[in-house]
Amino acid sequence: RLTRTVRVSGQGFGPLITGLMVLPSVAWVPAAILWFGISTQAMLFVVILGATPSIANGLVGGIGQIPPLYAKVGQVLGARGLNSIRFIVMPAALPGYLGGLRQGWAFAWRSLMAAELIAYSPKLGLGLGQMLDQGRELSDMSMVMATIIIILLVGIAVELCVFAPIERRV
């Protein structure tokens, strides 16, 4: 019953989640600046909007992949309500959720770089996106390439140090 409710919710909200996932998060930068000014809150808003749809999509997809037999076995064993969610739905959906987290991280990282390229303020400090833009403004190709390599290395480090170990344990 619970997985059916989640599946129906996924069918209802699925197109909205996918639409938000496909919408470039950089499109939110002007609105974020108008609402929050050029601030850390504006950057955080853009990053969260860049990541959340992918994470939600992974969770909904993971729940949608749960075999109906799991819910029936859980009911026979006495799992109902929150226990059903805790002991059946969430563990069974975990691989899909991790895939969504991985994709969410990638979207968040790209969103941050794009937001930093567009919205520059000395009070935000010098981020990698701003370094990239500064290299462009100075026509310093070595600075641009070094920054691109650093951005790439951060992505690889997060994959190797965060997601790969979690995936091995799951």
C-alpha positions as CSV (number, residue, x, y, z in Angstrom):
1,R,0.0,0.0,0.0
2,L,2.8,2.4,0.9
3,T,4.8,1.7,-2.2
4,R,1.7,2.2,-4.3
5,T,1.1,5.6,-2.6
6,V,4.6,6.6,-3.3
7,R,4.4,5.4,-6.9
8,V,1.2,7.4,-7.5
9,S,2.8,10.4,-5.9
10,G,5.9,9.9,-8.1
11,Q,3.6,9.8,-11.2
12,G,2.0,13.0,-10.1
13,F,5.1,14.9,-9.1
14,G,7.5,13.0,-11.5
15,P,7.1,15.4,-14.4
16,L,7.5,18.4,-12.1
17,I,10.7,16.9,-10.6
18,T,12.0,16.1,-14.0
19,G,11.2,19.6,-15.3
20,L,13.0,21.2,-12.4
21,M,16.0,18.8,-13.0
22,V,16.1,19.7,-16.7
23,L,15.8,23.5,-16.0
24,P,19.4,24.8,-15.9
25,S,20.0,26.0,-12.3
26,V,21.8,29.0,-13.6
27,A,18.4,30.3,-14.7
28,W,17.7,30.8,-11.0
29,V,20.7,33.1,-10.5
30,P,18.9,36.3,-11.4
31,A,15.9,35.5,-9.2
32,A,18.3,34.6,-6.3
33,I,20.2,37.9,-6.7
34,L,16.9,39.8,-6.7
35,W,15.6,37.9,-3.6
36,F,18.9,37.7,-1.6
37,G,21.3,40.1,-3.2
38,I,24.7,38.9,-4.2
39,S,25.3,36.8,-1.1
40,T,26.1,33.4,0.2
41,Q,22.3,32.8,0.6
42,A,21.8,33.4,-3.1
43,M,24.6,30.9,-4.0
44,L,23.1,28.4,-1.6
45,F,19.7,28.8,-3.1
46,V,21.0,28.1,-6.6
47,V,23.0,25.1,-5.4
48,I,20.0,23.6,-3.5
49,L,17.7,24.2,-6.5
50,G,20.3,22.5,-8.7
51,A,20.7,19.5,-6.5
52,T,17.3,18.8,-5.0
53,P,15.3,17.6,-8.1
54,S,18.0,15.0,-8.9
55,I,18.0,13.7,-5.3
56,A,14.2,13.5,-5.3
57,N,14.2,11.8,-8.7
58,G,16.6,9.2,-7.4
59,L,14.6,8.5,-4.3
60,V,11.3,8.3,-6.2
61,G,12.9,6.1,-8.9
62,G,14.4,3.9,-6.2
63,I,11.1,3.5,-4.5
64,G,9.5,2.8,-7.8
65,Q,11.9,-0.1,-8.3
66,I,10.9,-1.9,-5.1
67,P,9.3,-5.3,-5.9
68,P,5.7,-5.4,-4.6
69,L,6.6,-8.6,-2.8
70,Y,8.8,-6.7,-0.3
71,A,5.7,-4.8,1.0
72,K,3.7,-8.0,1.3
73,V,6.5,-9.8,3.2
74,G,6.9,-6.8,5.4
75,Q,3.2,-6.9,6.3
76,V,3.4,-10.6,7.1
77,L,6.3,-9.9,9.4
78,G,4.4,-7.0,11.1
79,A,6.0,-4.0,9.5
80,R,3.4,-1.3,9.2
81,G,3.5,2.6,8.9
82,L,6.8,4.0,9.9
83,N,8.3,0.6,10.5
84,S,7.5,-0.3,6.9
85,I,9.2,2.8,5.7
86,R,12.3,2.3,8.0
87,F,12.9,-1.4,7.5
88,I,11.5,-2.1,4.0
89,V,11.1,1.0,1.7
90,M,14.2,3.0,2.6
91,P,16.7,0.1,2.5
92,A,15.3,-1.2,-0.7
93,A,15.3,2.3,-2.3
94,L,18.8,3.1,-1.1
95,P,20.7,2.3,-4.3
96,G,18.4,4.6,-6.3
97,Y,18.7,7.3,-3.6
98,L,22.5,7.0,-3.7
99,G,22.4,7.4,-7.5
100,G,20.2,10.5,-7.0
101,L,22.7,11.9,-4.4
102,R,25.6,11.4,-6.7
103,Q,23.8,13.1,-9.5
104,G,22.6,15.8,-7.1
105,W,26.2,16.5,-6.1
106,A,27.2,16.9,-9.7
107,F,24.3,19.3,-10.4
108,A,25.1,21.2,-7.2
109,W,28.8,21.5,-8.1
110,R,28.0,22.7,-11.6
111,S,25.4,25.1,-10.2
112,L,27.9,26.6,-7.8
113,M,30.5,27.1,-10.6
114,A,27.9,28.7,-12.9
115,A,26.6,31.0,-10.1
116,E,30.1,32.1,-9.2
117,L,30.8,32.9,-12.9
118,I,27.7,35.1,-13.1
119,A,27.5,36.7,-9.6
120,Y,30.8,38.1,-8.4
121,S,31.2,40.0,-5.2
122,P,34.4,40.6,-3.1
123,K,32.4,39.9,0.0
124,L,31.8,36.3,-1.2
125,G,35.5,35.6,-1.4
126,L,37.3,34.1,-4.3
127,G,35.7,30.9,-5.4
128,L,36.8,28.6,-8.3
129,G,34.1,30.0,-10.6
130,Q,35.3,33.5,-9.8
131,M,38.9,32.4,-10.4
132,L,37.9,31.0,-13.8
133,D,36.2,34.3,-14.7
134,Q,39.2,36.3,-13.5
135,G,41.5,34.2,-15.7
136,R,39.2,34.9,-18.6
137,E,39.2,38.7,-17.9
138,L,43.0,38.7,-17.6
139,S,43.3,36.5,-20.7
140,D,45.4,34.2,-18.6
141,M,45.0,30.8,-20.2
142,S,47.2,29.1,-17.6
143,M,44.9,30.4,-14.8
144,V,41.8,29.2,-16.7
145,M,43.3,25.7,-17.3
146,A,44.6,25.4,-13.8
147,T,41.2,26.3,-12.4
148,I,39.4,23.8,-14.7
149,I,41.8,21.1,-13.5
150,I,41.2,22.0,-9.8
151,I,37.4,21.8,-10.5
152,L,37.9,18.4,-12.1
153,L,40.1,17.2,-9.3
154,V,37.5,18.2,-6.6
155,G,34.8,16.2,-8.6
156,I,37.1,13.2,-8.7
157,A,38.0,13.5,-5.0
158,V,34.4,13.6,-4.0
159,E,33.6,10.6,-6.1
160,L,36.5,8.6,-4.7
161,C,36.3,9.7,-1.1
162,V,32.6,10.0,-0.6
163,F,30.5,8.1,-3.1
164,A,32.7,5.1,-4.0
165,P,33.1,4.0,-0.3
166,I,29.4,4.4,0.4
167,E,28.5,2.5,-2.8
168,R,30.8,-0.4,-1.8
169,R,29.1,-0.6,1.7
170,V,25.7,-0.6,0.2
